[in-house]
Amino acid sequence: MIAKAQVVLKPTLPVTSEINLPFITQLISLFSRVWPVAGLAAAVTVNLAWIGFLGYEFSKLVDTVFF
């Protein structure tokens, strides 16, 4: 008895890279990588603005009360 080899073809998964993606998908991919950094930078900026504002107001209060 001779055994015959069976060939099973599996569909290959599509390989996607940024070069092959449409322009909009590339932008979404770029923003998904950038937004955490932009969000942290915005939070730091807002917090520093509040610190500066409150520090200025506190210094005016100290000047008014003690000097």
LOPATOR-993340 format. One line per field, with one value per residue: residue number from 1; residue in three letters; x, y, z of N, C-alpha, C in turn. Coordinates in Angstrom, 3 decimals, always signed. Atoms other than C-alpha are relative to their C-alpha. Layout:
BEGIN
num c(NUM/...)
residuo c(Ala/...)
n_east c(X/...)
n_north c(Y/...)
n_up c(Z/...)
ca_east c(X/...)
ca_north c(Y/...)
ca_up c(Z/...)
c_east c(X/...)
c_north c(Y/...)
c_up c(Z/...)
END
This chain:
BEGIN
num c(1/2/3/4/5/6/7/8/9/10/11/12/13/14/15/16/17/18/19/20/21/22/23/24/25/26/27/28/29/30/31/32/33/34/35/36/37/38/39/40/41/42/43/44/45/46/47/48/49/50/51/52/53/54/55/56/57/58/59/60/61/62/63/64/65/66/67)
residuo c(Met/Ile/Ala/Lys/Ala/Gln/Val/Val/Leu/Lys/Pro/Thr/Leu/Pro/Val/Thr/Ser/Glu/Ile/Asn/Leu/Pro/Phe/Ile/Thr/Gln/Leu/Ile/Ser/Leu/Phe/Ser/Arg/Val/Trp/Pro/Val/Ala/Gly/Leu/Ala/Ala/Ala/Val/Thr/Val/Asn/Leu/Ala/Trp/Ile/Gly/Phe/Leu/Gly/Tyr/Glu/Phe/Ser/Lys/Leu/Val/Asp/Thr/Val/Phe/Phe)
n_east c(+0.841/-0.784/+0.666/-0.056/-0.148/+1.066/-0.435/+1.078/-0.322/+0.623/-0.014/-0.976/+0.553/-0.541/-1.023/+0.249/-1.019/+0.438/-0.134/+1.130/+1.271/+0.507/-0.497/+0.759/-0.410/-1.327/+0.165/+0.560/-1.080/-0.939/+0.606/+0.112/-1.308/-0.416/+0.925/-0.381/-1.037/+0.652/+0.863/-0.844/-0.546/+1.085/+0.260/-1.118/+0.135/+1.115/-0.380/-0.988/+0.706/+0.689/-1.011/-0.465/+1.071/+0.220/-1.203/+0.035/+1.044/-0.458/-1.041/+0.688/+0.640/-1.054/-0.456/+1.045/+0.194/-1.196/-0.881)
n_north c(-1.167/-1.229/-1.143/-1.220/-1.184/-0.979/-1.383/-0.833/-1.404/-0.886/-1.377/-0.835/-1.208/-1.174/-0.725/-1.432/-0.895/-1.377/-0.431/+0.512/-0.449/-1.259/-1.207/-0.263/+0.996/-0.392/-1.102/+0.536/+0.749/-0.977/-0.640/+0.962/+0.079/-1.311/-0.633/+0.052/-1.002/-1.308/-0.129/-0.280/-1.356/-0.939/+0.030/-0.698/-1.423/-0.535/+0.004/-1.058/-1.283/-0.176/-0.239/-1.366/-0.929/+0.032/-0.546/-1.460/-0.513/+0.179/-0.994/-1.279/+0.054/-0.140/-1.391/-0.855/+0.243/-0.140/-1.129)
n_up c(+0.000/+0.113/-0.653/+0.768/-0.844/+0.136/-0.163/-0.522/+0.174/-0.972/+0.504/-0.687/-0.574/+0.683/-0.731/+0.133/-0.514/+0.133/+1.392/+0.761/-0.545/+0.565/-0.652/-1.227/-0.979/-0.466/-0.939/-1.244/-0.627/-0.539/-1.165/-1.092/-0.655/-0.493/-0.946/-1.420/-0.248/+0.090/-1.177/-1.166/+0.154/-0.280/-1.442/-0.659/+0.294/-0.788/-1.419/-0.230/+0.069/-1.286/-1.035/+0.182/-0.345/-1.444/-0.637/+0.163/-0.887/-1.370/-0.271/-0.178/-1.305/-1.009/+0.050/-0.543/-1.425/-0.831/+0.336)
ca_east c(+0.000/+1.411/+0.590/-0.267/+0.820/-1.928/-1.280/-3.400/-3.386/-4.011/-5.058/-2.304/-3.146/-2.812/+0.309/-0.432/+2.152/+1.905/+2.999/+0.083/-2.570/-4.846/-4.014/-6.798/-5.809/-2.219/-3.373/-5.462/-2.506/-0.244/-2.689/-3.148/+0.599/+0.817/-2.280/-0.937/+2.099/-0.049/-2.502/+0.258/+1.797/-1.582/-2.144/+1.315/+0.710/-2.657/-1.276/+1.710/-0.630/-2.721/+0.389/+1.633/-1.722/-2.261/+1.347/+0.953/-2.309/-0.765/+2.235/-0.115/-2.012/+1.205/+2.364/-0.970/-1.182/+2.409/+3.941)
ca_north c(+0.000/+3.370/+6.364/+9.517/+12.790/+15.249/+18.896/+21.174/+24.785/+27.243/+30.758/+33.175/+36.065/+39.438/+41.231/+44.843/+47.486/+51.228/+51.548/+49.456/+51.023/+53.722/+57.315/+57.686/+54.456/+55.660/+58.876/+56.969/+54.691/+57.702/+59.404/+56.206/+56.216/+59.953/+60.714/+59.371/+61.645/+64.602/+63.931/+63.849/+67.022/+68.778/+67.641/+68.861/+72.203/+72.711/+71.718/+74.044/+76.871/+76.290/+76.133/+79.390/+81.111/+79.967/+80.771/+84.286/+84.813/+83.418/+85.724/+88.719/+87.601/+87.280/+90.703/+92.237/+90.627/+90.786/+93.784)
ca_up c(+0.000/-1.012/+1.195/-0.617/+0.858/+1.536/+1.112/+3.234/+2.165/+4.937/+4.033/+4.816/+7.071/+5.421/+6.481/+7.214/+7.667/+7.906/+4.303/+3.060/+5.276/+3.944/+4.879/+7.487/+9.201/+9.335/+11.029/+13.574/+14.237/+14.710/+17.098/+19.095/+19.748/+20.451/+22.562/+25.891/+25.607/+24.531/+27.354/+29.956/+28.556/+28.694/+32.290/+33.328/+31.626/+33.324/+36.716/+36.377/+35.374/+38.497/+40.671/+39.177/+39.549/+43.130/+44.048/+42.654/+44.547/+47.730/+47.408/+46.967/+50.076/+52.092/+50.925/+51.885/+55.312/+56.502/+54.717)
c_east c(+0.895/-0.807/+0.166/+0.091/-1.156/+0.577/-1.204/+0.442/-0.756/+0.024/+1.000/-0.684/+0.594/+0.996/-0.255/+1.171/-0.479/+0.087/-1.226/-1.347/-0.466/+0.422/-0.701/+0.413/+1.390/-0.105/-0.536/+1.080/+1.017/-0.562/-0.107/+1.333/+0.353/-0.889/+0.388/+1.043/-0.618/-0.906/+0.793/+0.578/-1.072/-0.303/+1.102/-0.122/-1.102/+0.368/+1.030/-0.643/-0.745/+0.991/+0.515/-1.035/-0.218/+1.205/+0.034/-1.030/+0.425/+1.072/-0.612/-0.666/+1.011/+0.507/-1.006/-0.099/+1.233/+0.840/-0.785)
c_north c(+1.242/+1.137/+1.238/+1.183/+0.954/+1.389/+0.810/+1.456/+0.818/+1.409/+0.827/+1.254/+1.205/+0.726/+1.484/+0.749/+1.415/+0.484/-0.424/+0.505/+1.265/+1.195/+0.255/-0.979/+0.312/+1.130/-0.488/-0.761/+0.947/+0.645/-0.969/-0.174/+1.308/+0.508/-0.176/+1.065/+1.391/+0.235/+0.316/+1.403/+1.047/+0.049/+0.729/+1.499/+0.634/+0.057/+1.077/+1.383/+0.269/+0.299/+1.428/+1.024/+0.053/+0.541/+1.503/+0.615/-0.118/+1.030/+1.403/+0.061/+0.192/+1.421/+0.930/-0.142/+0.373/+1.231/+1.247)
c_up c(+0.000/+0.622/-0.865/+0.969/-0.263/+0.268/+0.452/-0.132/+1.036/-0.576/+0.802/+0.509/-0.721/+0.899/-0.225/+0.600/-0.225/-1.445/-0.798/+0.504/-0.707/+0.859/+1.334/+1.090/+0.520/+1.012/+1.334/+0.759/+0.628/+1.256/+1.170/+0.714/+0.695/+1.126/+1.452/+0.350/-0.023/+1.201/+1.253/-0.072/+0.303/+1.495/+0.768/-0.210/+0.839/+1.481/+0.302/-0.063/+1.306/+1.120/-0.093/+0.416/+1.511/+0.758/-0.091/+0.944/+1.460/+0.351/+0.160/+1.361/+1.116/+0.033/+0.662/+1.519/+0.812/-0.323/-0.266)
END
